[in-house]
Amino acid sequence: MESDNLVYDQIYGIFKEHLAAVRDWSMMPWTKLDSQVLTTGAQKFETAVRKLGNKLKDKDQEHLPPFQKLKATITGFKDSLPLITILKGPAIKERHWARIMETTGKNLGEINIKTLTLAKVFELELNNFEEDVRKICNEA
């Protein structure tokens, strides 16, 4: 039982640290957000999950829903970074954000790049519209 609790404690520790990092990044103004910092952070968490997975037996990973949820959360965040990097490009203007909101069906109100945060970008659930968002960014 002690070893099981240790594994759950490690899973929770990584999740809690990831949640805090994402919360900090989410509150940062879009103009000050550094996509390289996000990438480095995501790699750090991915490495921690991989190391924990290596400690666990393959069978244990399948029967540990918290580990699977942690892995999916970290992978989902990492997979969203290329879109964030593209959206940080200097060619992306308010009119492009308006098109993205139209595409996603989510209205964040008037977009102001100076007050936009990553949290607002997450509200758009861009991962569900990746192809459309990439097209809008390429046109920009």
DSSP file (Angstrom, degrees, kcal/mol; ACC not computed):
  #  RESIDUE AA STRUCTURE BP1 BP2  ACC     N-H-->O    O-->H-N    N-H-->O    O-->H-N    TCO  KAPPA ALPHA  PHI   PSI    X-CA   Y-CA   Z-CA
    1    1 A M     >        0   0    0      0, 0.0     4,-2.5     0, 0.0     5,-0.2   0.000 360.0 360.0 360.0 -37.7    0.0    0.0    0.0
    2    2 A E  H  >  +     0   0    0      1,-0.2     4,-2.1     2,-0.2     5,-0.1   0.915 360.0  48.9 -61.6 -43.0    2.9    2.3    0.8
    3    3 A S  H  > S+     0   0    0      2,-0.2     4,-1.9     1,-0.2    -1,-0.2   0.888 110.4  51.5 -66.9 -37.0    4.4    1.9   -2.7
    4    4 A D  H  > S+     0   0    0      1,-0.2     4,-2.3     2,-0.2    -1,-0.2   0.925 110.3  48.9 -62.4 -44.1    1.0    2.5   -4.3
    5    5 A N  H  X S+     0   0    0     -4,-2.5     4,-2.4     1,-0.2    -2,-0.2   0.860 107.5  55.3 -64.8 -34.6    0.6    5.7   -2.3
    6    6 A L  H  X S+     0   0    0     -4,-2.1     4,-2.2     2,-0.2    -1,-0.2   0.910 108.3  48.4 -63.6 -41.9    4.1    6.8   -3.3
    7    7 A V  H  X S+     0   0    0     -4,-1.9     4,-2.6     2,-0.2    -2,-0.2   0.933 112.4  47.8 -63.6 -46.1    3.2    6.4   -7.0
    8    8 A Y  H  X S+     0   0    0     -4,-2.3     4,-2.7     1,-0.2    -2,-0.2   0.881 110.3  53.0 -62.6 -37.4    0.0    8.4   -6.5
    9    9 A D  H  X S+     0   0    0     -4,-2.4     4,-2.4     2,-0.2    -1,-0.2   0.901 110.1  47.6 -64.0 -40.8    1.9   11.1   -4.7
   10   10 A Q  H  X S+     0   0    0     -4,-2.2     4,-2.3     2,-0.2     5,-0.2   0.916 112.4  49.1 -66.4 -43.0    4.4   11.4   -7.6
   11   11 A I  H  X S+     0   0    0     -4,-2.6     4,-2.4     1,-0.2    -2,-0.2   0.944 114.0  45.8 -60.1 -48.2    1.6   11.6  -10.1
   12   12 A Y  H  X S+     0   0    0     -4,-2.7     4,-3.0     1,-0.2     5,-0.2   0.885 110.1  54.7 -64.3 -38.8   -0.2   14.2   -8.1
   13   13 A G  H  X S+     0   0    0     -4,-2.4     4,-2.2     2,-0.2    -1,-0.2   0.924 110.9  44.1 -60.7 -45.8    3.1   16.2   -7.5
   14   14 A I  H  X S+     0   0    0     -4,-2.3     4,-2.5     2,-0.2    -2,-0.2   0.921 115.1  49.4 -65.0 -43.7    3.8   16.4  -11.3
   15   15 A F  H  X S+     0   0    0     -4,-2.4     4,-2.8    -5,-0.2    -2,-0.2   0.923 111.3  48.8 -62.2 -44.6    0.1   17.3  -12.0
   16   16 A K  H  X S+     0   0    0     -4,-3.0     4,-2.2     1,-0.2    -1,-0.2   0.901 112.4  48.0 -63.1 -42.1    0.1   20.0   -9.3
   17   17 A E  H  X S+     0   0    0     -4,-2.2     4,-2.2    -5,-0.2    -1,-0.2   0.903 113.1  48.2 -65.5 -41.4    3.3   21.5  -10.6
   18   18 A H  H  X S+     0   0    0     -4,-2.5     4,-2.8     2,-0.2     5,-0.2   0.919 110.8  51.2 -64.1 -44.4    2.1   21.4  -14.2
   19   19 A L  H  X S+     0   0    0     -4,-2.8     4,-2.3     1,-0.2    -2,-0.2   0.906 110.8  48.1 -60.2 -43.1   -1.2   23.0  -13.2
   20   20 A A  H  X S+     0   0    0     -4,-2.2     4,-2.3     2,-0.2    -1,-0.2   0.905 112.2  49.1 -64.8 -41.8    0.6   25.8  -11.4
   21   21 A A  H  X S+     0   0    0     -4,-2.2     4,-2.7     2,-0.2     5,-0.2   0.933 112.5  47.1 -64.0 -46.0    2.9   26.5  -14.4
   22   22 A V  H  X S+     0   0    0     -4,-2.8     4,-2.6     1,-0.2    -1,-0.2   0.891 110.9  52.8 -63.9 -38.6    0.0   26.6  -16.8
   23   23 A R  H  X S+     0   0    0     -4,-2.3     4,-1.3    -5,-0.2    -1,-0.2   0.925 111.1  46.7 -61.9 -44.4   -1.9   28.9  -14.5
   24   24 A D  H  X S+     0   0    0     -4,-2.3     4,-0.6     1,-0.2     3,-0.4   0.935 115.0  45.5 -62.2 -46.8    1.1   31.2  -14.3
   25   25 A W  H >< S+     0   0    0     -4,-2.7     3,-0.9     1,-0.2    93,-0.5   0.871 108.5  58.5 -63.9 -36.9    1.6   31.2  -18.1
   26   26 A S  H 3< S+     0   0    0     -4,-2.6    93,-1.9     1,-0.2    94,-0.3   0.794 104.4  49.7 -66.1 -29.1   -2.1   31.7  -18.7
   27   27 A M  H 3< S+     0   0    0     -4,-1.3    -1,-0.2    -3,-0.4    -2,-0.2   0.573  88.0 103.9 -86.8  -9.8   -2.2   34.9  -16.8
   28   28 A M  S << S-     0   0    0     -3,-0.9    90,-0.8    -4,-0.6    91,-0.2  -0.500  84.8-101.5 -73.7 138.4    0.7   36.4  -18.6
   29   29 A P  B >>  -A  117   0A   0      0, 0.0     3,-1.4     0, 0.0     4,-1.0  -0.323  28.7-121.8 -58.4 141.4   -0.1   39.0  -21.3
   30   30 A W  G >4 S+     0   0    0     86,-3.9     3,-0.6     1,-0.3    84,-0.1   0.849 110.9  57.1 -54.0 -39.4    0.0   37.6  -24.8
   31   31 A T  G 34 S+     0   0    0     82,-0.6    -1,-0.3    85,-0.3    83,-0.1   0.762 111.3  42.4 -68.0 -24.2    2.7   40.1  -25.9
   32   32 A K  G <4 S+     0   0    0     -3,-1.4     2,-0.3    82,-0.1    -1,-0.2   0.528  86.8 114.1 -97.7  -8.1    5.0   39.0  -23.1
   33   33 A L    <<  -     0   0    0     -4,-1.0     2,-0.7    -3,-0.6     3,-0.1  -0.479  54.9-152.9 -69.3 127.2    4.4   35.3  -23.5
   34   34 A D    >>  -     0   0    0     -2,-0.3     4,-1.6     1,-0.1     3,-0.6  -0.902   6.4-159.6-105.4 112.7    7.5   33.5  -24.7
   35   35 A S  H 3> S+     0   0    0     -2,-0.7     4,-2.3     1,-0.2    -1,-0.1   0.774  92.2  60.9 -64.6 -24.9    6.7   30.3  -26.6
   36   36 A Q  H 3> S+     0   0    0      2,-0.2     4,-2.6     1,-0.2    -1,-0.2   0.881 102.2  51.5 -68.1 -37.2   10.2   29.0  -26.0
   37   37 A V  H <> S+     0   0    0     -3,-0.6     4,-2.5     2,-0.2    -2,-0.2   0.912 110.7  49.0 -63.6 -42.2    9.5   29.1  -22.2
   38   38 A L  H  X S+     0   0    0     -4,-1.6     4,-2.8     2,-0.2    -2,-0.2   0.921 111.8  48.7 -62.1 -44.4    6.3   27.1  -22.8
   39   39 A T  H  X S+     0   0    0     -4,-2.3     4,-2.4     2,-0.2    -2,-0.2   0.924 112.2  47.8 -63.1 -45.7    8.2   24.6  -25.0
   40   40 A T  H  X S+     0   0    0     -4,-2.6     4,-2.0     1,-0.2    -1,-0.2   0.915 113.4  48.7 -61.9 -43.3   10.9   24.1  -22.4
   41   41 A G  H  X S+     0   0    0     -4,-2.5     4,-2.2     2,-0.2    -2,-0.2   0.921 110.6  50.1 -62.6 -44.7    8.3   23.7  -19.6
   42   42 A A  H  X S+     0   0    0     -4,-2.8     4,-2.5     1,-0.2    -2,-0.2   0.897 110.1  50.7 -61.9 -40.9    6.3   21.2  -21.6
   43   43 A Q  H  X S+     0   0    0     -4,-2.4     4,-2.4     2,-0.2    -1,-0.2   0.889 108.0  53.7 -63.8 -38.5    9.5   19.2  -22.3
   44   44 A K  H  X S+     0   0    0     -4,-2.0     4,-2.0     2,-0.2    -2,-0.2   0.930 112.4  43.2 -61.1 -46.2   10.3   19.2  -18.6
   45   45 A F  H  X S+     0   0    0     -4,-2.2     4,-2.3     2,-0.2    -2,-0.2   0.880 112.1  53.2 -69.4 -37.5    6.9   17.8  -17.7
   46   46 A E  H  X S+     0   0    0     -4,-2.5     4,-2.4     1,-0.2    -1,-0.2   0.904 109.3  49.7 -63.1 -40.3    7.0   15.3  -20.5
   47   47 A T  H  X S+     0   0    0     -4,-2.4     4,-2.7     2,-0.2    -2,-0.2   0.905 109.4  51.7 -63.9 -42.5   10.4   14.1  -19.2
   48   48 A A  H  X S+     0   0    0     -4,-2.0     4,-2.2     1,-0.2    -2,-0.2   0.905 111.8  46.4 -61.7 -41.9    9.0   13.8  -15.6
   49   49 A V  H  X S+     0   0    0     -4,-2.3     4,-2.7     2,-0.2    -1,-0.2   0.901 112.0  50.8 -67.7 -40.6    6.1   11.7  -16.9
   50   50 A R  H  X S+     0   0    0     -4,-2.4     4,-2.2     2,-0.2    -2,-0.2   0.921 110.7  49.0 -63.3 -43.3    8.3    9.5  -19.0
   51   51 A K  H  X S+     0   0    0     -4,-2.7     4,-1.3     2,-0.2    -2,-0.2   0.913 112.6  47.6 -62.8 -42.6   10.7    8.9  -16.0
   52   52 A L  H  X S+     0   0    0     -4,-2.2     4,-1.4     1,-0.2     3,-0.3   0.913 110.6  52.3 -64.2 -41.7    7.7    8.0  -13.8
   53   53 A G  H  < S+     0   0    0     -4,-2.7    -2,-0.2     1,-0.2    -1,-0.2   0.863 105.7  54.6 -61.5 -36.6    6.4    5.7  -16.5
   54   54 A N  H  < S+     0   0    0     -4,-2.2    -1,-0.2     1,-0.2    -2,-0.2   0.815 106.0  52.9 -67.0 -29.8    9.7    3.9  -16.8
   55   55 A K  H  < S+     0   0    0     -4,-1.3    -1,-0.2    -3,-0.3    -2,-0.2   0.821 102.2  71.9 -72.7 -30.9    9.6    3.2  -13.0
   56   56 A L  S  < S-     0   0    0     -4,-1.4     2,-0.2    -5,-0.1     3,-0.0  -0.525  91.3-112.3 -84.2 151.0    6.1    1.7  -13.4
   57   57 A K     >  -     0   0    0     -2,-0.2     4,-1.9     1,-0.1     3,-0.3  -0.514  30.2-113.1 -74.6 152.3    5.6   -1.7  -15.0
   58   58 A D  H  > S+     0   0    0      1,-0.2     4,-1.4     2,-0.2    -1,-0.1   0.893 119.2  53.3 -53.5 -41.2    3.7   -1.5  -18.3
   59   59 A K  H  > S+     0   0    0      1,-0.2     4,-1.2     2,-0.2    -1,-0.2   0.892 105.7  53.3 -62.9 -39.8    0.8   -3.3  -16.7
   60   60 A D  H  4 S+     0   0    0     -3,-0.3     3,-0.2     1,-0.2    -1,-0.2   0.878 103.4  56.9 -63.8 -38.1    0.6   -0.8  -13.9
   61   61 A Q  H >< S+     0   0    0     -4,-1.9     3,-1.1     1,-0.2     7,-0.2   0.898 105.4  50.8 -60.4 -40.7    0.4    2.1  -16.3
   62   62 A E  H 3< S+     0   0    0     -4,-1.4    -1,-0.2     1,-0.2    -2,-0.2   0.823 113.1  45.5 -67.3 -30.7   -2.7    0.7  -18.0
   63   63 A H  T 3< S+     0   0    0     -4,-1.2    -1,-0.2    -3,-0.2    -2,-0.2   0.206  94.5  83.9-101.0  15.7   -4.4    0.2  -14.6
   64   64 A L    X>  -     0   0    0     -3,-1.1     4,-2.1    -4,-0.2     3,-0.8  -0.771  52.2-178.8-117.2  85.3   -3.6    3.7  -13.2
   65   65 A P  H 3> S+     0   0    0      0, 0.0     4,-2.7     0, 0.0     5,-0.2   0.855  82.4  57.4 -54.0 -37.2   -6.2    6.1  -14.6
   66   66 A P  H 3> S+     0   0    0      0, 0.0     4,-2.3     0, 0.0     5,-0.2   0.897 107.6  48.0 -62.3 -35.7   -4.5    9.0  -12.8
   67   67 A F  H <> S+     0   0    0     -3,-0.8     4,-2.6     2,-0.2     5,-0.2   0.917 112.2  48.6 -68.1 -41.8   -1.2    8.3  -14.6
   68   68 A Q  H  X S+     0   0    0     -4,-2.1     4,-2.4    -7,-0.2    -1,-0.2   0.895 112.2  49.2 -63.5 -40.2   -3.1    8.0  -17.9
   69   69 A K  H  X S+     0   0    0     -4,-2.7     4,-2.4    -5,-0.2    -2,-0.2   0.908 111.7  48.8 -65.8 -42.8   -4.9   11.3  -17.2
   70   70 A L  H  X S+     0   0    0     -4,-2.3     4,-2.5    -5,-0.2     5,-0.3   0.935 112.0  48.8 -61.0 -47.2   -1.6   13.1  -16.3
   71   71 A K  H  X S+     0   0    0     -4,-2.6     4,-2.5     1,-0.2    -2,-0.2   0.913 112.7  47.6 -60.2 -44.5    0.1   11.7  -19.5
   72   72 A A  H  X S+     0   0    0     -4,-2.4     4,-2.6     2,-0.2    -1,-0.2   0.884 111.4  51.4 -65.4 -39.1   -2.8   12.9  -21.6
   73   73 A T  H  X S+     0   0    0     -4,-2.4     4,-2.1     2,-0.2    -2,-0.2   0.930 113.5  43.1 -63.8 -46.6   -2.9   16.4  -20.0
   74   74 A I  H  X S+     0   0    0     -4,-2.5     4,-2.4     2,-0.2    -2,-0.2   0.905 115.6  48.6 -68.6 -41.3    0.8   16.9  -20.5
   75   75 A T  H  X S+     0   0    0     -4,-2.5     4,-2.7    -5,-0.3    -2,-0.2   0.910 110.4  52.0 -65.2 -41.5    0.7   15.6  -24.1
   76   76 A G  H  X S+     0   0    0     -4,-2.6     4,-1.1     2,-0.2    -2,-0.2   0.904 111.0  47.1 -61.0 -42.4   -2.3   17.7  -24.9
   77   77 A F  H >X S+     0   0    0     -4,-2.1     4,-0.7     2,-0.2     3,-0.6   0.938 113.3  48.2 -65.0 -45.6   -0.6   20.9  -23.7
   78   78 A K  H >< S+     0   0    0     -4,-2.4     3,-1.0     1,-0.2    -2,-0.2   0.895 109.4  53.4 -62.3 -39.8    2.6   20.0  -25.6
   79   79 A D  H 3< S+     0   0    0     -4,-2.7     4,-0.4     1,-0.2    -1,-0.2   0.736 104.3  56.7 -68.6 -21.7    0.7   19.3  -28.8
   80   80 A S  H <X S+     0   0    0     -4,-1.1     4,-1.7    -3,-0.6     3,-0.4   0.651  86.6  82.7 -82.4 -14.3   -1.0   22.7  -28.5
   81   81 A L  H <X S+     0   0    0     -3,-1.0     4,-2.7    -4,-0.7     5,-0.2   0.860  81.4  58.1 -64.1 -39.0    2.3   24.6  -28.5
   82   82 A P  H  > S+     0   0    0      0, 0.0     4,-2.1     0, 0.0    -1,-0.2   0.910 108.6  47.8 -58.3 -38.6    2.9   24.7  -32.3
   83   83 A L  H  > S+     0   0    0     -3,-0.4     4,-2.5    -4,-0.4    -2,-0.2   0.911 111.1  50.4 -65.9 -41.4   -0.4   26.5  -32.8
   84   84 A I  H  X S+     0   0    0     -4,-1.7     4,-1.2     1,-0.2    -1,-0.2   0.907 109.4  51.6 -62.4 -41.4    0.5   29.0  -30.0
   85   85 A T  H  < S+     0   0    0     -4,-2.7     3,-0.4     1,-0.2     4,-0.3   0.914 110.7  47.8 -61.8 -43.4    3.8   29.6  -31.6
   86   86 A I  H >< S+     0   0    0     -4,-2.1     3,-1.6     1,-0.2    -2,-0.2   0.911 110.0  52.5 -63.4 -42.2    2.2   30.3  -35.0
   87   87 A L  H 3< S+     0   0    0     -4,-2.5    -1,-0.2     1,-0.3    -2,-0.2   0.714 100.0  63.4 -68.6 -19.7   -0.4   32.6  -33.3
   88   88 A K  T 3< S+     0   0    0     -4,-1.2    -1,-0.3    -3,-0.4    -2,-0.2   0.545  78.7 120.4 -79.0  -6.9    2.5   34.6  -31.7
   89   89 A G  S X  S-     0   0    0     -3,-1.6     3,-1.4    -4,-0.3    -3,-0.0  -0.203  74.6-121.3 -59.9 149.2    3.7   35.6  -35.1
   90   90 A P  T 3  S+     0   0    0      0, 0.0    -1,-0.1     0, 0.0    -3,-0.0   0.697 107.7  64.8 -67.0 -18.8    3.9   39.3  -35.9
   91   91 A A  T 3  S+     0   0    0      2,-0.1     2,-0.6    46,-0.1    -2,-0.1   0.663  77.2  98.8 -79.3 -14.6    1.5   38.9  -38.9
   92   92 A I    <   +     0   0    0     -3,-1.4     2,-0.2    -6,-0.2    45,-0.1  -0.639  55.2 175.2 -79.9 116.7   -1.4   37.9  -36.7
   93   93 A K    >>  -     0   0    0     -2,-0.6     4,-1.7     1,-0.0     3,-0.8  -0.545  48.4 -88.6-113.9 177.4   -3.6   40.9  -36.1
   94   94 A E  H 3> S+     0   0    0      1,-0.3     4,-2.2     2,-0.2     5,-0.1   0.854 124.4  58.9 -56.8 -36.9   -6.9   41.5  -34.4
   95   95 A R  H 3> S+     0   0    0      1,-0.2     4,-1.7     2,-0.2    -1,-0.3   0.848 104.5  50.7 -64.7 -32.1   -8.8   40.8  -37.6
   96   96 A H  H <> S+     0   0    0     -3,-0.8     4,-2.2     2,-0.2    -1,-0.2   0.884 108.5  51.5 -71.0 -38.0   -7.2   37.3  -37.7
   97   97 A W  H  X S+     0   0    0     -4,-1.7     4,-2.6     2,-0.2    -2,-0.2   0.885 107.0  54.7 -63.3 -37.6   -8.3   36.7  -34.1
   98   98 A A  H  X S+     0   0    0     -4,-2.2     4,-2.1     1,-0.2    -2,-0.2   0.911 109.0  47.5 -62.1 -42.0  -11.9   37.8  -35.1
   99   99 A R  H  X S+     0   0    0     -4,-1.7     4,-2.5     2,-0.2    -1,-0.2   0.881 110.4  52.2 -65.3 -38.0  -11.8   35.1  -37.9
  100  100 A I  H  X S+     0   0    0     -4,-2.2     4,-2.5     2,-0.2     6,-0.2   0.914 109.4  49.0 -65.3 -41.8  -10.5   32.5  -35.4
  101  101 A M  H  X>S+     0   0    0     -4,-2.6     4,-1.6     1,-0.2     5,-1.0   0.902 111.4  50.2 -62.8 -40.2  -13.4   33.4  -33.0
  102  102 A E  H  <5S+     0   0    0     -4,-2.1    -2,-0.2     1,-0.2    -1,-0.2   0.914 111.6  48.4 -62.4 -42.6  -15.8   33.1  -35.9
  103  103 A T  H  <5S+     0   0    0     -4,-2.5    -2,-0.2     1,-0.2    -1,-0.2   0.904 116.5  41.5 -64.8 -42.5  -14.4   29.7  -36.9
  104  104 A T  H  <5S-     0   0    0     -4,-2.5    -1,-0.2     2,-0.2    -2,-0.2   0.670 102.9-129.5 -81.1 -17.0  -14.5   28.3  -33.3
  105  105 A G  T  <5 +     0   0    0     -4,-1.6     2,-0.4     1,-0.3    -3,-0.2   0.652  68.8 123.4  76.2  14.0  -17.9   29.8  -32.5
  106  106 A K      < -     0   0    0     -5,-1.0     2,-0.6    -6,-0.2    -1,-0.3  -0.914  49.9-153.0-111.6 134.9  -16.5   31.3  -29.3
  107  107 A N        +     0   0    0     -2,-0.4     3,-0.1     1,-0.1    -9,-0.0  -0.921  18.6 173.4-112.0 114.6  -16.8   35.0  -28.7
  108  108 A L        -     0   0    0     -2,-0.6     2,-0.2     1,-0.4    -1,-0.1   0.271  49.6-117.4 -96.7   9.3  -14.2   36.5  -26.4
  109  109 A G  S    S-     0   0    0      2,-0.1    -1,-0.4     0, 0.0     2,-0.3  -0.490  71.1  -8.7  83.7-161.6  -15.4   40.1  -27.0
  110  110 A E  S    S-     0   0    0     -2,-0.2     2,-0.5    -3,-0.1    -3,-0.0  -0.553  75.7-132.6 -73.1 128.9  -13.1   42.6  -28.7
  111  111 A I        +     0   0    0     -2,-0.3     2,-0.5   -17,-0.1   -13,-0.1  -0.703  25.1 179.7 -87.4 127.7   -9.6   41.3  -29.0
  112  112 A N    >>  -     0   0    0     -2,-0.5     4,-1.6     1,-0.1     3,-1.6  -0.974  21.7-150.0-125.8 114.8   -6.8   43.5  -27.9
  113  113 A I  T 34 S+     0   0    0     -2,-0.5   -82,-0.6     1,-0.3   -83,-0.2   0.798  96.3  59.3 -55.3 -31.0   -3.4   41.9  -28.3
  114  114 A K  T 34 S+     0   0    0      1,-0.2    -1,-0.3   -84,-0.1   -83,-0.1   0.784 116.6  30.8 -71.3 -26.8   -2.1   44.0  -25.4
  115  115 A T  T <4 S+     0   0    0     -3,-1.6    -2,-0.2   -86,-0.1    -1,-0.2   0.478  91.8 114.8-110.4  -4.7   -4.6   42.5  -23.0
  116  116 A L     <  -     0   0    0     -4,-1.6   -86,-3.9   -87,-0.1   -85,-0.3  -0.402  46.6-166.2 -65.9 140.7   -5.0   39.1  -24.5
  117  117 A T  B  >  -A   29   0A   0    -88,-0.2     4,-1.6   -87,-0.1     3,-0.3  -0.838  35.2-111.5-124.6 165.1   -3.8   36.2  -22.3
  118  118 A L  H  > S+     0   0    0    -90,-0.8     4,-2.7   -93,-0.5   -92,-0.2   0.835 116.9  62.8 -62.8 -32.8   -3.1   32.5  -22.9
  119  119 A A  H  > S+     0   0    0    -93,-1.9     4,-1.4     1,-0.2    -1,-0.2   0.906 103.4  48.3 -59.0 -41.8   -6.1   31.7  -20.8
  120  120 A K  H  > S+     0   0    0    -94,-0.3     4,-0.7    -3,-0.3    -1,-0.2   0.888 110.2  51.8 -65.0 -38.8   -8.4   33.5  -23.3
  121  121 A V  H >< S+     0   0    0     -4,-1.6     3,-1.1     1,-0.2     5,-0.5   0.908 106.5  53.8 -64.4 -40.9   -6.7   31.6  -26.1
  122  122 A F  H >< S+     0   0    0     -4,-2.7     3,-1.7     1,-0.3    -1,-0.2   0.841  98.7  64.4 -61.5 -32.7   -7.3   28.3  -24.3
  123  123 A E  H 3< S+     0   0    0     -4,-1.4    -1,-0.3     1,-0.3    -2,-0.2   0.781  93.2  62.4 -60.9 -26.4  -11.0   29.2  -24.1
  124  124 A L  T << S-     0   0    0     -3,-1.1    -1,-0.3    -4,-0.7    -2,-0.2   0.641  97.2-141.8 -74.7 -13.6  -11.2   29.0  -27.9
  125  125 A E    X   +     0   0    0     -3,-1.7     3,-1.8    -4,-0.3     4,-0.2   0.939  28.4 178.0  50.3  54.0  -10.3   25.3  -27.8
  126  126 A L  G >   +     0   0    0     -5,-0.5     3,-2.1     1,-0.3     7,-0.2   0.738  66.1  75.0 -62.0 -25.5   -8.1   25.8  -30.9
  127  127 A N  G >  S+     0   0    0      1,-0.3     3,-0.6     2,-0.2    -1,-0.3   0.772  92.4  56.4 -60.6 -23.2   -7.0   22.1  -30.9
  128  128 A N  G <  S+     0   0    0     -3,-1.8    -1,-0.3     1,-0.2    -2,-0.2   0.580 116.3  35.4 -80.9  -9.5  -10.5   21.3  -32.2
  129  129 A F  G <> S+     0   0    0     -3,-2.1     4,-2.7    -4,-0.2     5,-0.3  -0.087  74.7 136.7-132.4  32.9   -9.9   23.6  -35.2
  130  130 A E  H <> S+     0   0    0     -3,-0.6     4,-2.6     1,-0.2     5,-0.2   0.880  72.3  48.5 -55.2 -47.0   -6.2   23.2  -35.9
  131  131 A E  H  > S+     0   0    0      1,-0.2     4,-2.0     2,-0.2    -1,-0.2   0.916 114.0  46.3 -62.3 -43.9   -6.5   23.0  -39.7
  132  132 A D  H  > S+     0   0    0      2,-0.2     4,-2.3     1,-0.2    -1,-0.2   0.903 113.0  49.5 -65.0 -42.0   -8.7   26.1  -39.9
  133  133 A V  H  X S+     0   0    0     -4,-2.7     4,-2.5    -7,-0.2    -2,-0.2   0.919 110.1  50.8 -65.3 -42.5   -6.4   28.1  -37.5
  134  134 A R  H  X S+     0   0    0     -4,-2.6     4,-2.6    -5,-0.3    -1,-0.2   0.897 109.4  51.8 -60.3 -39.6   -3.3   27.1  -39.5
  135  135 A K  H  X S+     0   0    0     -4,-2.0     4,-2.1     2,-0.2    -2,-0.2   0.928 110.2  47.7 -63.6 -44.7   -5.0   28.3  -42.7
  136  136 A I  H  X S+     0   0    0     -4,-2.3     4,-1.5     1,-0.2    -2,-0.2   0.913 113.5  48.3 -62.2 -42.7   -5.9   31.7  -41.2
  137  137 A C  H  < S+     0   0    0     -4,-2.5    -2,-0.2     1,-0.2    -1,-0.2   0.887 110.2  51.3 -66.7 -38.8   -2.3   32.1  -39.9
  138  138 A N  H  < S+     0   0    0     -4,-2.6    -1,-0.2     1,-0.2    -2,-0.2   0.880 108.7  51.3 -66.2 -36.7   -0.8   31.1  -43.2
  139  139 A E  H  <        0   0    0     -4,-2.1    -1,-0.2     1,-0.3    -2,-0.2   0.820 360.0 360.0 -67.4 -30.6   -3.0   33.7  -45.0
  140  140 A A     <        0   0    0     -4,-1.5    -1,-0.3    -5,-0.2    -2,-0.2   0.516 360.0 360.0 -67.4 360.0   -1.8   36.3  -42.5
